[in-house]
Amino acid sequence: MKVLLLGSGGREHALAWKMAQSDQLEKLYVAPGNAGTAEIAGSPDLAVNDFVGIAEFIAKEGIELLVVGPEDPLVGGIRDFLEADGRFANLMIIGPGKSGARLEGSKDFAKEFMLRHHIPTAAYRTITAEKLEEGRAFLRGLTPPYVLKADGLAAGKGVLILDTLQEAERELEEMLAGKFGKASSRVVIEEYLSGIEISVFALTDGTYYKVLGSAKDYKRIGEGDTGLNTGGMGAVSPVPFADEAFNHKVEERIIAPTVNGLKADGIDYKGFLFFGLMNCGGEPKVIEYNVRMGDPETEVVMPRISSDLLRLFEATARGTLSEAAFETDPRSCVTVMLVAGGYPENYRKGDTIQIGNTGECLVFQAGTKRIGEKVVTNGGRVMAVGSYGKTIREALEEAYRGVSQIGFQGNYFRKDVGQDLMKFTER
């Protein structure tokens, strides 16, 4: 099978690494890719939103399967664009069309979907500039902290959690005035949910689904979950507090109703579903949907899948996922992200990366590129270094040994990934 994967981060390196293990693979391309994916796949110079260029490449190279890594091309309608082209009647695509991608592309659409299909989530109100006073009144009826979300995609920056009503009212006004551009022309105000966050991932063919696993990621730049939000500083899978009873609630109350709801609404959805959840005293509630895998969660979920990923993708595309074999590795898997100094604000690029003996660690590259014989930094999040272990603690010890073998100017990583999970029974 000839496969094209869109994206350039650690998520895409992990997906490419897993697909490369399949005996079904004939040729793999990752566009635009990074220095890590270039070691196992071709790297066509294609931007993920260059739909015309992607279509021509698919036609020229005889691509049979397209896997869409990031959200932008999905929300932009790459599936619809390719399906409208008669040349691609037999092309298999992993990723929803524009209608399904609204689950991530519009917070308001997602909340209405959850309300319509009785999926547990926080109380909310969607506000436009014309309804500013209604928004202020809704805020006054909430208990702090206050949650404001830009309705559209805002590069991970459109969610604010504010401690005081004064801050919330000011930020609401600024968001509606264009703080996040068009993405915040509508703002979703939400009730704050107290608990522990967990991400759960599924693959669906529109009728059936496979639960790929759970993960907990670490968004803040500073230890102890302090400082600015980032794209993710590390992750752990599986999540130890997600026991059989909790997982059953997630499937029964959230995953199955979501898949069934999409089908009932006439949305043909084939691809990943990412459920951002809050564990509220043992009761799961949805914080957000994403329509692709997360990053760095992919770097811990993919290594725990024992089954052939390409066979799972083919079954997803053909609507036969219920017949596909699926198994996971019982071990824990963790990953620690190395980032450039200054990230998530201004950071350097072009620094040479030295990689020593990382042993059995899984090293997934993200913000990297190759210049001659050197691999250099090319983004804020540079590399994810991970490991398996019988317990989270064992996996972390090995991962941090791997981290110590990688260096570049100003590199930074959190030293407390997974520490908050030690109070739970280790797996």
C-alpha positions as CSV (number, residue, x, y, z in Angstrom):
1,M,0.0,0.0,0.0
2,K,1.2,3.5,-0.9
3,V,0.5,5.9,1.9
4,L,0.7,9.7,2.3
5,L,0.6,11.2,5.8
6,L,0.1,14.9,6.2
7,G,1.9,16.8,9.0
8,S,5.3,17.5,10.5
9,G,5.3,17.0,14.2
10,G,6.0,14.3,16.8
11,R,2.5,13.0,16.2
12,E,3.3,12.4,12.6
13,H,6.6,10.8,13.4
14,A,4.9,8.4,15.8
15,L,2.2,7.5,13.2
16,A,4.8,7.0,10.5
17,W,6.9,4.8,12.9
18,K,3.8,2.6,13.6
19,M,2.7,2.4,10.0
20,A,6.3,1.5,8.9
21,Q,5.9,-1.7,10.9
22,S,3.1,-3.0,8.7
23,D,3.7,-5.7,6.1
24,Q,1.0,-4.0,4.1
25,L,3.2,-0.9,3.5
26,E,4.8,-0.5,0.0
27,K,5.8,3.2,0.2
28,L,5.3,5.9,2.8
29,Y,5.5,9.7,2.4
30,V,5.2,12.3,5.1
31,A,4.5,15.8,3.9
32,P,6.2,18.1,4.8
33,G,7.7,15.8,7.6
34,N,10.8,16.5,9.7
35,A,14.3,15.1,10.1
36,G,12.9,12.1,11.9
37,T,10.2,11.1,9.5
38,A,12.7,11.6,6.6
39,E,14.6,8.5,8.0
40,I,11.7,6.2,7.3
41,A,9.6,8.0,4.6
42,G,9.8,10.2,1.6
43,S,9.4,14.0,2.3
44,P,7.5,15.7,-0.5
45,D,7.6,19.5,-0.2
46,L,3.9,20.0,0.3
47,A,2.1,22.3,2.8
48,V,-0.8,20.5,4.6
49,N,-3.3,23.1,3.3
50,D,-2.1,22.9,-0.4
51,F,-5.0,20.9,-1.5
52,V,-4.2,21.2,-5.2
53,G,-0.6,20.2,-4.7
54,I,-1.6,17.2,-2.5
55,A,-4.1,16.0,-5.1
56,E,-1.6,16.1,-7.9
57,F,0.9,14.2,-5.7
58,I,-1.7,11.6,-4.9
59,A,-2.5,11.1,-8.6
60,K,1.1,11.1,-9.7
61,E,2.4,8.6,-7.1
62,G,-0.7,6.4,-7.0
63,I,-1.4,7.0,-3.3
64,E,-3.9,4.5,-2.0
65,L,-4.3,5.8,1.6
66,L,-4.2,9.4,2.9
67,V,-3.9,9.9,6.7
68,V,-4.5,13.5,7.8
69,G,-2.4,14.4,10.9
70,P,-3.3,18.0,11.9
71,E,-6.7,19.6,12.3
72,D,-6.4,22.6,9.8
73,P,-6.8,20.6,6.6
74,L,-9.7,18.6,8.1
75,V,-11.6,21.7,9.1
76,G,-10.7,23.3,5.8
77,G,-12.3,20.3,4.0
78,I,-9.5,18.3,2.4
79,R,-11.7,15.2,2.4
80,D,-14.5,16.9,0.6
81,F,-12.0,18.4,-1.9
82,L,-10.5,15.1,-2.8
83,E,-13.9,13.2,-2.9
84,A,-15.2,15.7,-5.4
85,D,-12.3,14.8,-7.8
86,G,-13.3,11.8,-9.9
87,R,-9.7,10.6,-10.0
88,F,-9.9,9.6,-6.3
89,A,-13.0,7.4,-6.2
90,N,-10.9,4.6,-4.6
91,L,-8.7,6.7,-2.4
92,M,-9.0,5.7,1.3
93,I,-8.9,8.7,3.7
94,I,-8.5,8.7,7.4
95,G,-10.0,11.9,8.7
96,P,-13.6,13.3,8.6
97,G,-15.1,15.7,6.0
98,K,-15.9,19.3,6.7
99,S,-19.2,18.5,8.4
100,G,-17.6,16.1,10.9
101,A,-14.6,18.3,11.5
102,R,-16.9,21.0,12.9
103,L,-16.7,19.0,16.2
104,E,-13.3,20.6,16.5
105,G,-13.6,23.6,14.3
106,S,-16.6,25.1,16.2
107,K,-16.9,24.9,19.9
108,D,-20.5,26.0,19.6
109,F,-21.3,23.2,17.1
110,A,-19.7,20.7,19.5
111,K,-21.7,21.9,22.5
112,E,-25.0,21.8,20.5
113,F,-24.1,18.3,19.4
114,M,-23.5,17.1,22.9
115,L,-26.7,18.7,24.2
116,R,-28.7,17.1,21.3
117,H,-27.3,13.7,22.0
118,H,-27.3,13.9,25.8
119,I,-23.5,13.7,26.2
120,P,-22.4,15.0,29.6
121,T,-20.5,18.3,29.4
122,A,-20.4,21.7,31.2
123,A,-23.2,24.2,31.1
124,Y,-22.5,26.9,28.5
125,R,-23.7,29.9,26.5
126,T,-22.5,31.1,23.1
127,I,-22.0,34.8,22.8
128,T,-21.5,37.2,19.8
129,A,-20.7,40.9,20.0
130,E,-24.4,41.7,19.8
131,K,-25.0,39.6,22.9
132,L,-22.3,41.0,25.0
133,E,-24.6,42.0,27.9
134,E,-26.1,38.5,27.8
135,G,-22.6,37.1,28.2
136,R,-21.9,39.4,31.1
137,A,-25.1,38.3,32.8
138,F,-24.2,34.6,32.2
139,L,-20.8,35.1,33.7
140,R,-22.3,36.7,36.9
141,G,-24.3,33.5,37.4
142,L,-21.3,31.3,37.4
143,T,-18.9,30.3,40.2
144,P,-15.2,31.2,39.5
145,P,-12.9,30.4,37.8
146,Y,-14.5,31.4,34.5
147,V,-13.8,29.6,31.2
148,L,-13.9,31.4,27.8
149,K,-13.3,29.6,24.5
150,A,-12.9,31.0,21.0
151,D,-15.5,29.2,18.9
152,G,-13.0,28.6,16.0
153,L,-9.5,27.3,15.7
154,A,-7.0,29.5,17.4
155,A,-3.7,27.5,17.3
156,G,-4.3,26.2,20.8
157,K,-4.5,29.7,22.3
158,G,-8.2,30.3,22.3
159,V,-9.1,28.9,25.8
160,L,-8.8,31.2,28.8
161,I,-9.4,30.2,32.4
162,L,-9.8,33.4,34.6
163,D,-10.0,33.8,38.3
164,T,-12.1,36.9,38.7
165,L,-15.3,38.2,37.2
166,Q,-13.6,41.5,36.2
167,E,-11.0,39.6,34.2
168,A,-13.6,37.4,32.5
169,E,-15.7,40.4,31.5
170,R,-12.7,42.2,30.1
171,E,-11.4,39.2,28.2
172,L,-14.8,38.4,26.8
173,E,-15.0,41.9,25.3
174,E,-11.5,41.7,23.9
175,M,-12.1,38.3,22.4
176,L,-15.3,39.5,20.7
177,A,-13.4,42.5,19.4
178,G,-10.9,40.3,17.6
179,K,-8.3,39.1,20.1
180,F,-8.0,35.8,18.3
181,G,-9.1,37.1,14.9
182,K,-12.1,35.5,13.3
183,A,-11.9,32.5,15.6
184,S,-13.3,34.6,18.5
185,S,-16.1,36.3,16.7
186,R,-18.2,33.9,18.7
187,V,-17.2,33.0,22.3
188,V,-18.4,30.0,24.3
189,I,-18.6,30.7,28.0
190,E,-18.5,27.5,30.1
191,E,-19.1,26.4,33.6
192,Y,-15.7,25.4,35.1
193,L,-15.4,21.7,35.7
194,S,-13.2,20.6,38.7
195,G,-11.3,17.4,38.5
196,I,-8.5,15.6,36.6
197,E,-8.1,15.8,32.9
198,I,-7.8,12.7,30.7
199,S,-7.8,12.2,27.0
200,V,-9.4,9.1,25.4
201,F,-8.8,8.2,21.7
202,A,-11.0,6.1,19.4
203,L,-10.9,5.2,15.7
204,T,-14.3,4.9,14.0
205,D,-15.6,3.9,10.6
206,G,-18.9,5.8,11.2
207,T,-20.7,2.8,12.7
208,Y,-18.2,0.9,14.9
209,Y,-15.3,2.1,16.9
210,K,-12.1,0.8,18.6
211,V,-10.9,2.6,21.8
212,L,-7.2,3.1,21.2
213,G,-6.3,4.1,24.7
214,S,-6.2,6.9,27.3
215,A,-3.5,9.4,28.0
216,K,-2.8,12.3,30.3
217,D,-0.7,15.2,28.9
218,Y,1.0,18.1,30.6
219,K,0.2,21.5,29.0
220,R,1.9,24.0,31.2
221,I,5.5,25.0,30.6
222,G,6.5,25.0,34.3
223,E,6.8,22.2,36.8
224,G,3.8,21.8,39.1
225,D,1.6,22.9,36.2
226,T,2.7,26.5,36.3
227,G,3.4,29.1,33.6
228,L,2.1,29.5,30.1
229,N,0.2,26.8,28.1
230,T,2.1,24.9,25.5
231,G,1.3,22.3,22.8
232,G,2.2,19.7,25.4
233,M,5.3,18.9,27.5
234,G,4.8,15.2,28.0
235,A,2.3,12.4,28.3
236,V,1.5,9.1,30.1
237,S,-0.6,6.1,28.9
238,P,-2.7,4.4,30.2
239,V,-4.0,6.7,32.9
240,P,-4.1,4.8,36.2
241,F,-7.3,6.2,37.6
242,A,-9.2,5.2,34.4
243,D,-10.2,1.8,35.8
244,E,-12.7,-0.6,34.3
245,A,-15.7,1.2,35.9
246,F,-14.6,4.6,34.6
247,N,-13.8,3.4,31.1
248,H,-17.2,1.7,30.9
249,K,-18.9,5.1,31.7
250,V,-16.8,6.8,29.0
251,E,-17.8,4.3,26.4
252,E,-21.5,4.1,27.4
253,R,-22.1,7.8,28.0
254,I,-19.7,9.5,25.6
255,I,-18.0,7.4,22.9
256,A,-21.0,5.3,21.7
257,P,-23.4,8.3,21.8
258,T,-20.9,10.4,19.9
259,V,-20.5,7.8,17.1
260,N,-24.2,7.1,17.0
261,G,-25.0,10.8,17.1
262,L,-22.8,11.5,14.1
263,K,-24.5,8.7,12.2
264,A,-28.0,10.0,13.2
265,D,-27.1,13.5,12.0
266,G,-26.1,12.1,8.6
267,I,-22.4,12.8,9.1
268,D,-20.2,10.2,7.4
269,Y,-17.3,10.1,9.8
270,K,-14.2,8.0,9.2
271,G,-11.2,8.7,11.3
272,F,-9.9,9.5,14.8
273,L,-12.0,10.9,17.7
274,F,-10.2,12.6,20.5
275,F,-12.3,13.1,23.7
276,G,-10.8,15.7,26.1
277,L,-12.5,14.7,29.4
278,M,-12.7,15.8,33.0
279,N,-12.9,13.1,35.6
280,C,-15.3,14.9,38.1
281,G,-15.2,12.6,41.1
282,G,-15.4,9.5,39.0
283,E,-17.9,10.9,36.5
284,P,-16.6,11.7,33.0
285,K,-17.6,14.9,31.2
286,V,-16.5,16.2,27.8
287,I,-14.3,19.3,27.8
288,E,-13.7,19.2,24.0
289,Y,-13.6,17.1,20.9
290,N,-10.7,16.9,18.5
291,V,-11.0,15.2,15.1
292,R,-7.4,13.9,15.0
293,M,-4.9,12.4,17.4
294,G,-3.3,14.7,20.0
295,D,0.4,15.6,20.4
296,P,2.2,14.4,22.5
297,E,-0.5,11.8,23.3
298,T,0.1,10.0,20.0
299,E,3.7,9.4,21.1
300,V,2.4,7.2,24.0
301,V,-0.8,5.8,22.5
302,M,0.7,4.5,19.2
303,P,3.5,2.5,20.9
304,R,0.9,0.7,23.0
305,I,-1.0,-0.5,19.9
306,S,0.1,-4.1,19.2
307,S,-2.1,-4.5,16.1
308,D,-1.2,-3.6,12.5
309,L,-2.2,0.1,12.2
310,L,-2.4,0.0,8.4
311,R,-4.9,-2.9,8.6
312,L,-6.9,-0.8,11.1
313,F,-6.9,2.2,8.7
314,E,-8.0,0.1,5.8
315,A,-10.9,-1.4,7.8
316,T,-11.8,2.1,8.9
317,A,-12.0,3.4,5.4
318,R,-13.9,0.4,4.1
319,G,-16.4,0.3,7.0
320,T,-15.3,-3.1,8.3
321,L,-13.7,-1.9,11.6
322,S,-15.8,-4.3,13.6
323,E,-14.0,-7.3,12.0
324,A,-10.5,-5.9,12.5
325,A,-8.2,-7.4,15.2
326,F,-7.1,-4.9,17.9
327,E,-4.8,-5.5,20.8
328,T,-2.8,-3.2,23.1
329,D,0.5,-3.6,25.1
330,P,-0.3,-3.8,28.8
331,R,2.8,-1.8,29.7
332,S,2.9,1.8,30.6
333,C,4.4,4.3,28.1
334,V,5.5,7.8,28.8
335,T,7.1,10.6,26.8
336,V,9.0,13.8,27.8
337,M,9.1,16.7,25.4
338,L,12.4,18.6,24.9
339,V,11.7,22.2,23.8
340,A,13.7,25.2,22.7
341,G,14.7,27.8,25.2
342,G,12.1,30.6,25.4
343,Y,9.2,28.4,24.2
344,P,6.2,28.9,24.1
345,E,7.2,32.5,23.5
346,N,10.1,33.6,21.3
347,Y,12.6,30.8,20.7
348,R,15.7,30.1,18.6
349,K,15.9,27.9,15.5
350,G,18.8,26.4,13.8
351,D,20.8,25.0,16.8
352,T,22.6,21.7,16.2
353,I,21.1,18.8,18.1
354,Q,23.5,16.2,19.7
355,I,22.0,12.8,20.2
356,G,23.9,10.2,22.2
357,N,23.1,6.7,23.3
358,T,19.4,6.7,24.0
359,G,19.2,3.0,24.4
360,E,15.7,1.5,24.0
361,C,14.0,4.9,24.2
362,L,11.5,5.9,21.6
363,V,12.7,9.2,20.1
364,F,10.0,11.0,18.0
365,Q,11.2,14.2,16.3
366,A,9.0,17.3,16.0
367,G,10.6,20.7,15.4
368,T,13.6,19.4,13.5
369,K,15.2,19.5,10.0
370,R,18.3,18.2,8.5
371,I,21.0,20.5,7.1
372,G,23.7,18.3,5.5
373,E,24.9,15.9,8.1
374,K,23.4,17.9,11.0
375,V,20.0,17.8,12.6
376,V,19.0,21.2,13.8
377,T,16.1,22.7,15.8
378,N,13.2,24.0,13.6
379,G,10.4,24.6,16.1
380,G,9.4,25.2,19.7
381,R,8.8,21.5,20.6
382,V,11.9,19.7,19.3
383,M,11.8,16.0,20.4
384,A,9.7,13.6,22.4
385,V,11.7,11.0,24.3
386,G,9.7,8.1,25.6
387,S,9.9,4.6,27.1
388,Y,7.9,1.6,28.1
389,G,7.8,0.2,31.7
390,K,6.0,-2.2,33.9
391,T,5.0,0.8,35.9
392,I,4.8,4.5,35.2
393,R,7.8,5.1,37.5
394,E,9.9,2.5,35.6
395,A,9.0,4.0,32.3
396,L,9.8,7.6,33.5
397,E,13.2,6.6,34.8
398,E,14.2,5.1,31.4
399,A,12.7,8.1,29.5
400,Y,14.7,10.6,31.6
401,R,17.9,8.6,31.0
402,G,17.2,9.1,27.3
403,V,16.5,12.8,27.7
404,S,20.0,13.2,29.3
405,Q,21.6,11.9,26.1
406,I,20.1,14.7,23.9
407,G,21.4,18.2,23.9
408,F,21.0,21.5,22.0
409,Q,21.4,25.2,23.1
410,G,18.8,26.3,25.6
411,N,17.0,22.9,25.7
412,Y,14.4,22.6,28.4
413,F,12.1,19.9,29.7
414,R,9.8,19.3,32.6
415,K,11.2,17.0,35.3
416,D,7.8,16.2,36.9
417,V,5.9,14.5,34.1
418,G,3.7,11.7,35.6
419,Q,4.5,12.6,39.2
420,D,0.9,13.5,40.0
421,L,-0.2,10.0,38.9
422,M,2.0,8.3,41.5
423,K,-0.8,8.6,44.1
424,F,-2.9,6.2,42.1
425,T,-2.2,2.5,41.7
426,E,0.6,2.0,39.2
427,R,0.1,-0.3,36.3
